[in-house]
Amino acid sequence: MDEVFLILNLIIITCIFLVVGMMQQGIFECDERRKWQFYIASTPDGIKNQVMAKYIFTLLSSVLTVTYCSFIHTLACAVMGTEYSLPNILLILMVPTQLTLRSIEFPFLVRFGSKYGNTFRAVIIMLISFAAIVYGLFGDLSIFGSL
């Protein structure tokens, strides 16, 4: 039962981060309309502060997600009477990864729009996946033998 609890907890945390990541990616799609661009360009703060607000939203949503997942994990462990640190380690690894991906992705979304920015992201992910598959087939995998 403890292993099932751990696996279920890890799946829930991963799904929450995927949903929050999709929400963070979707904040630029509504800005594709022409009227919105003219409005933001005419405001005193301009486009820079509009983009900065999106970065702040991304940071705050990531922090709130970590807080929520950590609280739910602690509550679930208290109810089950067990303690696992693996979900907390997963949280510590997922937040910087998510913020790094957004910091790389957002400039392309701002510069080229969501259509071309998402295409660029897909090409980069495909290239990284292709490199990982080629390395997995032909590279030195002796480091994984000791695990």
N, CA, C and O atoms as a GROMACS GRO file, in nm:
protein
  588
    1MET      N    1   0.082  -0.120   0.000
    1MET     CA    2   0.000   0.000   0.000
    1MET      C    3   0.086   0.126   0.000
    1MET      O    4   0.048   0.226  -0.061
    2ASP      N    5   0.200   0.122   0.068
    2ASP     CA    6   0.287   0.239   0.073
    2ASP      C    7   0.345   0.273  -0.064
    2ASP      O    8   0.357   0.390  -0.098
    3GLU      N    9   0.380   0.171  -0.143
    3GLU     CA   10   0.434   0.196  -0.276
    3GLU      C   11   0.328   0.255  -0.368
    3GLU      O   12   0.358   0.344  -0.448
    4VAL      N   13   0.205   0.207  -0.356
    4VAL     CA   14   0.095   0.262  -0.436
    4VAL      C   15   0.072   0.407  -0.399
    4VAL      O   16   0.049   0.491  -0.486
    5PHE      N   17   0.078   0.438  -0.271
    5PHE     CA   18   0.061   0.576  -0.225
    5PHE      C   19   0.170   0.665  -0.283
    5PHE      O   20   0.142   0.775  -0.328
    6LEU      N   21   0.294   0.618  -0.281
    6LEU     CA   22   0.405   0.697  -0.334
    6LEU      C   23   0.389   0.721  -0.484
    6LEU      O   24   0.407   0.833  -0.531
    7ILE      N   25   0.356   0.617  -0.559
    7ILE     CA   26   0.338   0.631  -0.704
    7ILE      C   27   0.223   0.725  -0.735
    7ILE      O   28   0.234   0.809  -0.824
    8LEU      N   29   0.113   0.711  -0.664
    8LEU     CA   30  -0.002   0.799  -0.685
    8LEU      C   31   0.032   0.944  -0.653
    8LEU      O   32  -0.010   1.035  -0.724
    9ASN      N   33   0.106   0.965  -0.547
    9ASN     CA   34   0.148   1.099  -0.509
    9ASN      C   35   0.238   1.161  -0.615
    9ASN      O   36   0.223   1.278  -0.649
   10LEU      N   37   0.332   1.083  -0.668
   10LEU     CA   38   0.421   1.132  -0.774
   10LEU      C   39   0.343   1.165  -0.902
   10LEU      O   40   0.373   1.264  -0.968
   11ILE      N   41   0.246   1.082  -0.936
   11ILE     CA   42   0.165   1.107  -1.056
   11ILE      C   43   0.083   1.234  -1.040
   11ILE      O   44   0.073   1.313  -1.134
   12ILE      N   45   0.025   1.254  -0.924
   12ILE     CA   46  -0.055   1.375  -0.901
   12ILE      C   47   0.030   1.500  -0.908
   12ILE      O   48  -0.010   1.599  -0.969
   13ILE      N   49   0.148   1.498  -0.847
   13ILE     CA   50   0.237   1.614  -0.850
   13ILE      C   51   0.281   1.644  -0.993
   13ILE      O   52   0.284   1.760  -1.034
   14THR      N   53   0.314   1.540  -1.070
   14THR     CA   54   0.355   1.561  -1.208
   14THR      C   55   0.241   1.618  -1.292
   14THR      O   56   0.263   1.707  -1.374
   15CYS      N   57   0.121   1.568  -1.273
   15CYS     CA   58   0.005   1.619  -1.348
   15CYS      C   59  -0.024   1.764  -1.313
   15CYS      O   60  -0.057   1.844  -1.401
   16ILE      N   61  -0.011   1.800  -1.186
   16ILE     CA   62  -0.033   1.940  -1.146
   16ILE      C   63   0.069   2.031  -1.213
   16ILE      O   64   0.033   2.139  -1.260
   17PHE      N   65   0.195   1.988  -1.219
   17PHE     CA   66   0.296   2.070  -1.284
   17PHE      C   67   0.275   2.079  -1.434
   17PHE      O   68   0.303   2.183  -1.494
   18LEU      N   69   0.226   1.973  -1.496
   18LEU     CA   70   0.196   1.980  -1.639
   18LEU      C   71   0.082   2.077  -1.667
   18LEU      O   72   0.088   2.154  -1.764
   19VAL      N   73  -0.021   2.075  -1.585
   19VAL     CA   74  -0.134   2.166  -1.604
   19VAL      C   75  -0.089   2.311  -1.582
   19VAL      O   76  -0.126   2.399  -1.660
   20VAL      N   77  -0.011   2.336  -1.479
   20VAL     CA   78   0.038   2.472  -1.454
   20VAL      C   79   0.130   2.516  -1.568
   20VAL      O   80   0.127   2.633  -1.607
   21GLY      N   81   0.211   2.426  -1.620
   21GLY     CA   82   0.297   2.459  -1.733
   21GLY      C   83   0.218   2.496  -1.858
   21GLY      O   84   0.254   2.589  -1.930
   22MET      N   85   0.108   2.424  -1.883
   22MET     CA   86   0.023   2.459  -1.997
   22MET      C   87  -0.044   2.595  -1.976
   22MET      O   88  -0.061   2.672  -2.070
   23MET      N   89  -0.081   2.624  -1.852
   23MET     CA   90  -0.141   2.753  -1.822
   23MET      C   91  -0.039   2.865  -1.844
   23MET      O   92  -0.073   2.971  -1.896
   24GLN      N   93   0.086   2.842  -1.804
   24GLN     CA   94   0.190   2.942  -1.822
   24GLN      C   95   0.220   2.964  -1.970
   24GLN      O   96   0.249   3.076  -2.011
   25GLN      N   97   0.214   2.859  -2.048
   25GLN     CA   98   0.239   2.874  -2.192
   25GLN      C   99   0.124   2.946  -2.260
   25GLN      O  100   0.146   3.016  -2.359
   26GLY      N  101   0.005   2.931  -2.211
   26GLY     CA  102  -0.113   2.989  -2.275
   26GLY      C  103  -0.134   3.136  -2.250
   26GLY      O  104  -0.226   3.194  -2.308
   27ILE      N  105  -0.054   3.201  -2.167
   27ILE     CA  106  -0.080   3.341  -2.137
   27ILE      C  107  -0.042   3.434  -2.252
   27ILE      O  108  -0.080   3.551  -2.250
   28PHE      N  109   0.032   3.385  -2.350
   28PHE     CA  110   0.069   3.469  -2.463
   28PHE      C  111  -0.026   3.456  -2.580
   28PHE      O  112  -0.026   3.542  -2.669
   29GLU      N  113  -0.107   3.353  -2.583
   29GLU     CA  114  -0.192   3.330  -2.699
   29GLU      C  115  -0.303   3.434  -2.712
   29GLU      O  116  -0.345   3.464  -2.824
   30CYS      N  117  -0.350   3.488  -2.602
   30CYS     CA  118  -0.457   3.588  -2.611
   30CYS      C  119  -0.404   3.723  -2.660
   30CYS      O  120  -0.483   3.809  -2.696
   31ASP      N  121  -0.274   3.742  -2.661
   31ASP     CA  122  -0.215   3.870  -2.705
   31ASP      C  123  -0.192   3.876  -2.856
   31ASP      O  124  -0.133   3.972  -2.905
   32GLU      N  125  -0.237   3.778  -2.929
   32GLU     CA  126  -0.212   3.774  -3.073
   32GLU      C  127  -0.306   3.866  -3.150
   32GLU      O  128  -0.281   3.893  -3.268
   33ARG      N  129  -0.410   3.915  -3.088
   33ARG     CA  130  -0.504   4.002  -3.158
   33ARG      C  131  -0.443   4.140  -3.179
   33ARG      O  132  -0.367   4.188  -3.095
   34ARG      N  133  -0.475   4.204  -3.289
   34ARG     CA  134  -0.418   4.333  -3.324
   34ARG      C  135  -0.460   4.442  -3.224
   34ARG      O  136  -0.379   4.528  -3.189
   35LYS      N  137  -0.583   4.440  -3.180
   35LYS     CA  138  -0.632   4.545  -3.091
   35LYS      C  139  -0.553   4.548  -2.960
   35LYS      O  140  -0.522   4.654  -2.908
   36TRP      N  141  -0.521   4.431  -2.909
   36TRP     CA  142  -0.448   4.423  -2.783
   36TRP      C  143  -0.307   4.479  -2.799
   36TRP      O  144  -0.258   4.546  -2.708
   37GLN      N  145  -0.242   4.454  -2.910
   37GLN     CA  146  -0.107   4.505  -2.933
   37GLN      C  147  -0.107   4.658  -2.937
   37GLN      O  148  -0.017   4.721  -2.881
   38PHE      N  149  -0.205   4.717  -3.004
   38PHE     CA  150  -0.212   4.863  -3.010
   38PHE      C  151  -0.239   4.923  -2.872
   38PHE      O  152  -0.186   5.028  -2.839
   39TYR      N  153  -0.322   4.856  -2.794
   39TYR     CA  154  -0.353   4.906  -2.660
   39TYR      C  155  -0.228   4.903  -2.571
   39TYR      O  156  -0.198   5.002  -2.504
   40ILE      N  157  -0.155   4.792  -2.571
   40ILE     CA  158  -0.036   4.781  -2.487
   40ILE      C  159   0.071   4.879  -2.532
   40ILE      O  160   0.140   4.938  -2.448
   41ALA      N  161   0.086   4.898  -2.663
   41ALA     CA  162   0.187   4.992  -2.712
   41ALA      C  163   0.153   5.136  -2.673
   41ALA      O  164   0.243   5.219  -2.661
   42SER      N  165   0.025   5.167  -2.653
   42SER     CA  166  -0.014   5.304  -2.619
   42SER      C  167  -0.010   5.332  -2.469
   42SER      O  168  -0.021   5.448  -2.430
   43THR      N  169   0.004   5.231  -2.385
   43THR     CA  170   0.008   5.254  -2.241
   43THR      C  171   0.143   5.313  -2.201
   43THR      O  172   0.242   5.293  -2.272
   44PRO      N  173   0.149   5.385  -2.089
   44PRO     CA  174   0.277   5.446  -2.048
   44PRO      C  175   0.384   5.341  -2.014
   44PRO      O  176   0.503   5.364  -2.038
   45ASP      N  177   0.342   5.228  -1.961
   45ASP     CA  178   0.441   5.126  -1.925
   45ASP      C  179   0.494   5.053  -2.048
   45ASP      O  180   0.609   5.010  -2.050
   46GLY      N  181   0.412   5.039  -2.148
   46GLY     CA  182   0.457   4.980  -2.273
   46GLY      C  183   0.466   4.829  -2.268
   46GLY      O  184   0.415   4.764  -2.177
   47ILE      N  185   0.531   4.776  -2.368
   47ILE     CA  186   0.537   4.631  -2.388
   47ILE      C  187   0.629   4.565  -2.286
   47ILE      O  188   0.604   4.452  -2.244
   48LYS      N  189   0.738   4.635  -2.245
   48LYS     CA  190   0.833   4.575  -2.151
   48LYS      C  191   0.766   4.533  -2.021
   48LYS      O  192   0.787   4.421  -1.973
   49ASN      N  193   0.687   4.621  -1.964
   49ASN     CA  194   0.621   4.588  -1.838
   49ASN      C  195   0.511   4.484  -1.856
   49ASN      O  196   0.481   4.409  -1.763
   50GLN      N  197   0.451   4.480  -1.973
   50GLN     CA  198   0.352   4.375  -2.000
   50GLN      C  199   0.419   4.238  -2.000
   50GLN      O  200   0.366   4.142  -1.944
   51VAL      N  201   0.536   4.228  -2.061
   51VAL     CA  202   0.610   4.102  -2.063
   51VAL      C  203   0.662   4.070  -1.922
   51VAL      O  204   0.661   3.955  -1.880
   52MET      N  205   0.707   4.173  -1.850
   52MET     CA  206   0.754   4.151  -1.713
   52MET      C  207   0.641   4.099  -1.625
   52MET      O  208   0.664   4.015  -1.538
   53ALA      N  209   0.520   4.147  -1.646
   53ALA     CA  210   0.405   4.099  -1.570
   53ALA      C  211   0.381   3.951  -1.597
   53ALA      O  212   0.340   3.877  -1.507
   54LYS      N  213   0.404   3.908  -1.718
   54LYS     CA  214   0.387   3.766  -1.750
   54LYS      C  215   0.495   3.681  -1.684
   54LYS      O  216   0.468   3.570  -1.639
   55TYR      N  217   0.617   3.733  -1.677
   55TYR     CA  218   0.724   3.663  -1.605
   55TYR      C  219   0.691   3.653  -1.456
   55TYR      O  220   0.711   3.548  -1.394
   56ILE      N  221   0.641   3.761  -1.398
   56ILE     CA  222   0.604   3.759  -1.256
   56ILE      C  223   0.490   3.661  -1.232
   56ILE      O  224   0.490   3.588  -1.132
   57PHE      N  225   0.391   3.659  -1.322
   57PHE     CA  226   0.282   3.562  -1.311
   57PHE      C  227   0.336   3.420  -1.315
   57PHE      O  228   0.291   3.334  -1.238
   58THR      N  229   0.431   3.394  -1.403
   58THR     CA  230   0.489   3.260  -1.414
   58THR      C  231   0.561   3.222  -1.285
   58THR      O  232   0.546   3.110  -1.236
   59LEU      N  233   0.639   3.314  -1.230
   59LEU     CA  234   0.711   3.286  -1.106
   59LEU      C  235   0.613   3.262  -0.991
   59LEU      O  236   0.630   3.166  -0.915
   60LEU      N  237   0.513   3.347  -0.978
   60LEU     CA  238   0.417   3.331  -0.868
   60LEU      C  239   0.335   3.203  -0.882
   60LEU      O  240   0.307   3.137  -0.782
   61SER      N  241   0.296   3.168  -1.004
   61SER     CA  242   0.220   3.044  -1.021
   61SER      C  243   0.306   2.922  -0.990
   61SER      O  244   0.256   2.823  -0.938
   62SER      N  245   0.436   2.928  -1.020
   62SER     CA  246   0.525   2.817  -0.986
   62SER      C  247   0.543   2.806  -0.835
   62SER      O  248   0.543   2.696  -0.780
   63VAL      N  249   0.560   2.920  -0.769
   63VAL     CA  250   0.576   2.918  -0.623
   63VAL      C  251   0.448   2.868  -0.555
   63VAL      O  252   0.455   2.788  -0.462
   64LEU      N  253   0.333   2.914  -0.601
   64LEU     CA  254   0.207   2.866  -0.544
   64LEU      C  255   0.186   2.717  -0.570
   64LEU      O  256   0.132   2.646  -0.485
   65THR      N  257   0.227   2.670  -0.685
   65THR     CA  258   0.215   2.528  -0.715
   65THR      C  259   0.303   2.444  -0.623
   65THR      O  260   0.260   2.340  -0.573
   66VAL      N  261   0.426   2.489  -0.601
   66VAL     CA  262   0.516   2.417  -0.509
   66VAL      C  263   0.458   2.416  -0.368
   66VAL      O  264   0.460   2.313  -0.301
   67THR      N  265   0.408   2.529  -0.324
   67THR     CA  266   0.350   2.537  -0.190
   67THR      C  267   0.230   2.444  -0.178
   67THR      O  268   0.216   2.373  -0.078
   68TYR      N  269   0.144   2.446  -0.277
   68TYR     CA  270   0.025   2.361  -0.276
   68TYR      C  271   0.063   2.213  -0.277
   68TYR      O  272   0.009   2.134  -0.198
   69CYS      N  273   0.154   2.174  -0.365
   69CYS     CA  274   0.193   2.033  -0.374
   69CYS      C  275   0.264   1.986  -0.247
   69CYS      O  276   0.243   1.873  -0.203
   70SER      N  277   0.347   2.072  -0.190
   70SER     CA  278   0.415   2.036  -0.066
   70SER      C  279   0.316   2.020   0.049
   70SER      O  280   0.328   1.928   0.130
   71PHE      N  281   0.218   2.109   0.055
   71PHE     CA  282   0.115   2.099   0.160
   71PHE      C  283   0.032   1.972   0.143
   71PHE      O  284   0.006   1.902   0.240
   72ILE      N  285  -0.009   1.942   0.021
   72ILE     CA  286  -0.088   1.822  -0.005
   72ILE      C  287  -0.008   1.696   0.027
   72ILE      O  288  -0.061   1.601   0.083
   73HIS      N  289   0.120   1.696  -0.009
   73HIS     CA  290   0.206   1.580   0.021
   73HIS      C  291   0.222   1.562   0.171
   73HIS      O  292   0.215   1.449   0.220
   74THR      N  293   0.243   1.670   0.244
   74THR     CA  294   0.258   1.661   0.389
   74THR      C  295   0.128   1.613   0.454
   74THR      O  296   0.131   1.529   0.544
   75LEU      N  297   0.016   1.665   0.407
   75LEU     CA  298  -0.114   1.623   0.459
   75LEU      C  299  -0.140   1.475   0.430
   75LEU      O  300  -0.188   1.402   0.517
   76ALA      N  301  -0.110   1.432   0.309
   76ALA     CA  302  -0.132   1.292   0.272
   76ALA      C  303  -0.041   1.198   0.353
   76ALA      O  304  -0.083   1.090   0.393
   77CYS      N  305   0.083   1.240   0.375
   77CYS     CA  306   0.174   1.158   0.456
   77CYS      C  307   0.127   1.150   0.601
   77CYS      O  308   0.141   1.046   0.665
   78ALA      N  309   0.071   1.259   0.653
   78ALA     CA  310   0.019   1.257   0.789
   78ALA      C  311  -0.102   1.164   0.800
   78ALA      O  312  -0.118   1.094   0.901
   79VAL      N  313  -0.186   1.163   0.699
   79VAL     CA  314  -0.303   1.076   0.701
   79VAL      C  315  -0.262   0.930   0.690
   79VAL      O  316  -0.315   0.843   0.760
   80MET      N  317  -0.166   0.902   0.600
   80MET     CA  318  -0.122   0.763   0.580
   80MET      C  319  -0.027   0.715   0.688
   80MET      O  320  -0.010   0.594   0.706
   81GLY      N  321   0.035   0.806   0.761
   81GLY     CA  322   0.128   0.768   0.865
   81GLY      C  323   0.264   0.729   0.811
   81GLY      O  324   0.339   0.657   0.878
   82THR      N  325   0.299   0.775   0.692
   82THR     CA  326   0.429   0.747   0.631
   82THR      C  327   0.498   0.878   0.598
   82THR      O  328   0.437   0.985   0.604
   83GLU      N  329   0.626   0.868   0.565
   83GLU     CA  330   0.701   0.987   0.525
   83GLU      C  331   0.792   0.951   0.409
   83GLU      O  332   0.877   0.862   0.419
   84TYR      N  333   0.774   1.022   0.299
   84TYR     CA  334   0.858   1.004   0.180
   84TYR      C  335   0.917   1.138   0.142
   84TYR      O  336   0.848   1.240   0.145
   85SER      N  337   1.043   1.138   0.108
   85SER     CA  338   1.107   1.262   0.064
   85SER      C  339   1.117   1.270  -0.088
   85SER      O  340   1.152   1.375  -0.142
   86LEU      N  341   1.086   1.162  -0.158
   86LEU     CA  342   1.097   1.162  -0.304
   86LEU      C  343   1.007   1.267  -0.371
   86LEU      O  344   1.055   1.334  -0.462
   87PRO      N  345   0.881   1.284  -0.331
   87PRO     CA  346   0.802   1.391  -0.394
   87PRO      C  347   0.858   1.530  -0.368
   87PRO      O  348   0.848   1.617  -0.455
   88ASN      N  349   0.917   1.553  -0.252
   88ASN     CA  350   0.978   1.684  -0.226
   88ASN      C  351   1.100   1.706  -0.314
   88ASN      O  352   1.123   1.817  -0.362
   89ILE      N  353   1.178   1.602  -0.336
   89ILE     CA  354   1.292   1.612  -0.427
   89ILE      C  355   1.244   1.637  -0.569
   89ILE      O  356   1.305   1.715  -0.642
   90LEU      N  357   1.135   1.573  -0.608
   90LEU     CA  358   1.076   1.595  -0.740
   90LEU      C  359   1.030   1.740  -0.753
   90LEU      O  360   1.049   1.801  -0.858
   91LEU      N  361   0.972   1.794  -0.649
   91LEU     CA  362   0.930   1.935  -0.652
   91LEU      C  363   1.050   2.027  -0.667
   91LEU      O  364   1.046   2.124  -0.744
   92ILE      N  365   1.157   1.998  -0.596
   92ILE     CA  366   1.278   2.081  -0.602
   92ILE      C  367   1.338   2.076  -0.742
   92ILE      O  368   1.398   2.174  -0.787
   93LEU      N  369   1.325   1.964  -0.812
   93LEU     CA  370   1.380   1.952  -0.947
   93LEU      C  371   1.287   2.010  -1.054
   93LEU      O  372   1.334   2.062  -1.155
   94MET      N  373   1.157   2.001  -1.032
   94MET     CA  374   1.062   2.044  -1.135
   94MET      C  375   1.050   2.196  -1.146
   94MET      O  376   1.034   2.248  -1.256
   95VAL      N  377   1.057   2.267  -1.037
   95VAL     CA  378   1.038   2.412  -1.041
   95VAL      C  379   1.149   2.482  -1.120
   95VAL      O  380   1.117   2.559  -1.210
   96PRO      N  381   1.277   2.458  -1.091
   96PRO     CA  382   1.379   2.526  -1.173
   96PRO      C  383   1.375   2.482  -1.320
   96PRO      O  384   1.403   2.562  -1.409
   97THR      N  385   1.340   2.357  -1.343
   97THR     CA  386   1.330   2.311  -1.482
   97THR      C  387   1.218   2.385  -1.553
   97THR      O  388   1.236   2.429  -1.666
   98GLN      N  389   1.104   2.398  -1.488
   98GLN     CA  390   0.990   2.467  -1.548
   98GLN      C  391   1.022   2.615  -1.571
   98GLN      O  392   0.989   2.670  -1.676
   99LEU      N  393   1.083   2.679  -1.474
   99LEU     CA  394   1.116   2.821  -1.490
   99LEU      C  395   1.223   2.842  -1.598
   99LEU      O  396   1.219   2.942  -1.670
  100THR      N  397   1.317   2.750  -1.609
  100THR     CA  398   1.419   2.760  -1.714
  100THR      C  399   1.357   2.744  -1.852
  100THR      O  400   1.390   2.818  -1.944
  101LEU      N  401   1.266   2.648  -1.865
  101LEU     CA  402   1.199   2.631  -1.994
  101LEU      C  403   1.118   2.754  -2.032
  101LEU      O  404   1.119   2.795  -2.148
  102ARG      N  405   1.050   2.814  -1.937
  102ARG     CA  406   0.971   2.934  -1.966
  102ARG      C  407   1.061   3.053  -1.999
  102ARG      O  408   1.027   3.134  -2.085
  103SER      N  409   1.176   3.064  -1.932
  103SER     CA  410   1.265   3.177  -1.960
  103SER      C  411   1.328   3.166  -2.098
  103SER      O  412   1.364   3.267  -2.158
  104ILE      N  413   1.341   3.046  -2.149
  104ILE     CA  414   1.391   3.026  -2.285
  104ILE      C  415   1.278   3.044  -2.386
  104ILE      O  416   1.299   3.099  -2.494
  105GLU      N  417   1.160   2.999  -2.352
  105GLU     CA  418   1.048   2.998  -2.444
  105GLU      C  419   0.982   3.135  -2.461
  105GLU      O  420   0.943   3.170  -2.572
  106PHE      N  421   0.970   3.213  -2.355
  106PHE     CA  422   0.896   3.339  -2.361
  106PHE      C  423   0.956   3.440  -2.459
  106PHE      O  424   0.879   3.505  -2.530
  107PRO      N  425   1.088   3.458  -2.466
  107PRO     CA  426   1.138   3.555  -2.566
  107PRO      C  427   1.100   3.519  -2.710
  107PRO      O  428   1.074   3.608  -2.792
  108PHE      N  429   1.096   3.390  -2.741
  108PHE     CA  430   1.055   3.350  -2.876
  108PHE      C  431   0.905   3.374  -2.897
  108PHE      O  432   0.863   3.411  -3.006
  109LEU      N  433   0.826   3.352  -2.793
  109LEU     CA  434   0.683   3.377  -2.805
  109LEU      C  435   0.655   3.526  -2.822
  109LEU      O  436   0.565   3.565  -2.896
  110VAL      N  437   0.731   3.609  -2.753
  110VAL     CA  438   0.711   3.754  -2.764
  110VAL      C  439   0.757   3.803  -2.901
  110VAL      O  440   0.689   3.883  -2.964
  111ARG      N  441   0.870   3.755  -2.945
  111ARG     CA  442   0.927   3.805  -3.070
  111ARG      C  443   0.852   3.754  -3.193
  111ARG      O  444   0.823   3.832  -3.283
  112PHE      N  445   0.821   3.625  -3.198
  112PHE     CA  446   0.765   3.566  -3.318
  112PHE      C  447   0.616   3.536  -3.310
  112PHE      O  448   0.556   3.498  -3.410
  113GLY      N  449   0.555   3.551  -3.192
  113GLY     CA  450   0.414   3.518  -3.176
  113GLY      C  451   0.400   3.373  -3.130
  113GLY      O  452   0.496   3.296  -3.133
  114SER      N  453   0.280   3.338  -3.087
  114SER     CA  454   0.262   3.204  -3.030
  114SER      C  455   0.271   3.094  -3.135
  114SER      O  456   0.315   2.983  -3.104
  115LYS      N  457   0.229   3.121  -3.257
  115LYS     CA  458   0.233   3.017  -3.362
  115LYS      C  459   0.377   2.977  -3.394
  115LYS      O  460   0.411   2.859  -3.390
  116TYR      N  461   0.461   3.075  -3.425
  116TYR     CA  462   0.599   3.044  -3.460
  116TYR      C  463   0.682   3.009  -3.336
  116TYR      O  464   0.775   2.928  -3.345
  117GLY      N  465   0.650   3.068  -3.223
  117GLY     CA  466   0.721   3.034  -3.100
  117GLY      C  467   0.697   2.890  -3.058
  117GLY      O  468   0.790   2.821  -3.016
  118ASN      N  469   0.573   2.844  -3.071
  118ASN     CA  470   0.543   2.704  -3.040
  118ASN      C  471   0.607   2.609  -3.140
  118ASN      O  472   0.650   2.500  -3.104
  119THR      N  473   0.613   2.651  -3.267
  119THR     CA  474   0.681   2.568  -3.368
  119THR      C  475   0.829   2.558  -3.337
  119THR      O  476   0.888   2.450  -3.348
  120PHE      N  477   0.890   2.670  -3.298
  120PHE     CA  478   1.032   2.668  -3.261
  120PHE      C  479   1.055   2.576  -3.141
  120PHE      O  480   1.151   2.500  -3.138
  121ARG      N  481   0.967   2.585  -3.042
  121ARG     CA  482   0.980   2.499  -2.924
  121ARG      C  483   0.968   2.351  -2.962
  121ARG      O  484   1.043   2.268  -2.912
  122ALA      N  485   0.875   2.320  -3.052
  122ALA     CA  486   0.859   2.181  -3.095
  122ALA      C  487   0.983   2.131  -3.168
  122ALA      O  488   1.023   2.016  -3.149
  123VAL      N  489   1.044   2.216  -3.250
  123VAL     CA  490   1.166   2.176  -3.322
  123VAL      C  491   1.280   2.151  -3.223
  123VAL      O  492   1.354   2.054  -3.238
  124ILE      N  493   1.294   2.237  -3.124
  124ILE     CA  494   1.400   2.220  -3.024
  124ILE      C  495   1.379   2.090  -2.945
  124ILE      O  496   1.474   2.016  -2.921
  125ILE      N  497   1.255   2.064  -2.905
  125ILE     CA  498   1.226   1.941  -2.830
  125ILE      C  499   1.253   1.818  -2.916
  125ILE      O  500   1.305   1.718  -2.866
  126MET      N  501   1.219   1.825  -3.044
  126MET     CA  502   1.246   1.712  -3.134
  126MET      C  503   1.396   1.689  -3.151
  126MET      O  504   1.442   1.575  -3.153
  127LEU      N  505   1.473   1.798  -3.164
  127LEU     CA  506   1.618   1.783  -3.177
  127LEU      C  507   1.680   1.723  -3.051
  127LEU      O  508   1.768   1.637  -3.059
  128ILE      N  509   1.635   1.768  -2.934
  128ILE     CA  510   1.687   1.713  -2.808
  128ILE      C  511   1.648   1.566  -2.795
  128ILE      O  512   1.730   1.484  -2.753
  129SER      N  513   1.525   1.533  -2.830
  129SER     CA  514   1.481   1.393  -2.824
  129SER      C  515   1.560   1.307  -2.921
  129SER      O  516   1.600   1.195  -2.886
  130PHE      N  517   1.583   1.358  -3.042
  130PHE     CA  518   1.661   1.283  -3.140
  130PHE      C  519   1.804   1.259  -3.090
  130PHE      O  520   1.857   1.150  -3.105
  131ALA      N  521   1.866   1.363  -3.030
  131ALA     CA  522   2.000   1.348  -2.976
  131ALA      C  523   2.003   1.247  -2.862
  131ALA      O  524   2.098   1.169  -2.850
  132ALA      N  525   1.900   1.247  -2.777
  132ALA     CA  526   1.894   1.151  -2.666
  132ALA      C  527   1.877   1.009  -2.718
  132ALA      O  528   1.937   0.916  -2.665
  133ILE      N  529   1.796   0.991  -2.823
  133ILE     CA  530   1.776   0.857  -2.879
  133ILE      C  531   1.905   0.807  -2.945
  133ILE      O  532   1.942   0.691  -2.927
  134VAL      N  533   1.973   0.894  -3.020
  134VAL     CA  534   2.098   0.855  -3.084
  134VAL      C  535   2.202   0.820  -2.978
  134VAL      O  536   2.273   0.720  -2.992
  135TYR      N  537   2.212   0.901  -2.872
  135TYR     CA  538   2.306   0.870  -2.765
  135TYR      C  539   2.268   0.739  -2.695
  135TYR      O  540   2.355   0.660  -2.659
  136GLY      N  541   2.138   0.716  -2.676
  136GLY     CA  542   2.093   0.592  -2.614
  136GLY      C  543   2.126   0.470  -2.698
  136GLY      O  544   2.153   0.364  -2.643
  137LEU      N  545   2.124   0.484  -2.828
  137LEU     CA  546   2.154   0.371  -2.917
  137LEU      C  547   2.303   0.349  -2.935
  137LEU      O  548   2.348   0.234  -2.938
  138PHE      N  549   2.380   0.456  -2.947
  138PHE     CA  550   2.521   0.442  -2.984
  138PHE      C  551   2.619   0.495  -2.882
  138PHE      O  552   2.739   0.476  -2.900
  139GLY      N  553   2.575   0.561  -2.778
  139GLY     CA  554   2.664   0.624  -2.681
  139GLY      C  555   2.709   0.528  -2.572
  139GLY      O  556   2.666   0.413  -2.565
  140ASP      N  557   2.796   0.579  -2.486
  140ASP     CA  558   2.847   0.503  -2.373
  140ASP      C  559   2.746   0.508  -2.260
  140ASP      O  560   2.725   0.613  -2.200
  141LEU      N  561   2.685   0.396  -2.230
  141LEU     CA  562   2.582   0.387  -2.125
  141LEU      C  563   2.632   0.314  -2.001
  141LEU      O  564   2.552   0.267  -1.920
  142SER      N  565   2.763   0.304  -1.985
  142SER     CA  566   2.818   0.232  -1.870
  142SER      C  567   2.787   0.302  -1.738
  142SER      O  568   2.786   0.238  -1.633
  143ILE      N  569   2.761   0.431  -1.742
  143ILE     CA  570   2.728   0.504  -1.619
  143ILE      C  571   2.596   0.452  -1.559
  143ILE      O  572   2.578   0.455  -1.437
  144PHE      N  573   2.505   0.405  -1.643
  144PHE     CA  574   2.378   0.354  -1.594
  144PHE      C  575   2.387   0.212  -1.544
  144PHE      O  576   2.294   0.163  -1.480
  145GLY      N  577   2.497   0.143  -1.571
  145GLY     CA  578   2.515   0.006  -1.525
  145GLY      C  579   2.534  -0.006  -1.375
  145GLY      O  580   2.498  -0.107  -1.315
  146SER      N  581   2.590   0.096  -1.313
  146SER     CA  582   2.614   0.094  -1.169
  146SER      C  583   2.490   0.130  -1.089
  146SER      O  584   2.488   0.111  -0.967
  147LEU      N  585   2.386   0.181  -1.157
  147LEU     CA  586   2.263   0.214  -1.084
  147LEU      C  587   2.192   0.086  -1.053
  147LEU      O  588   2.085   0.088  -0.992
   0.00000   0.00000   0.00000
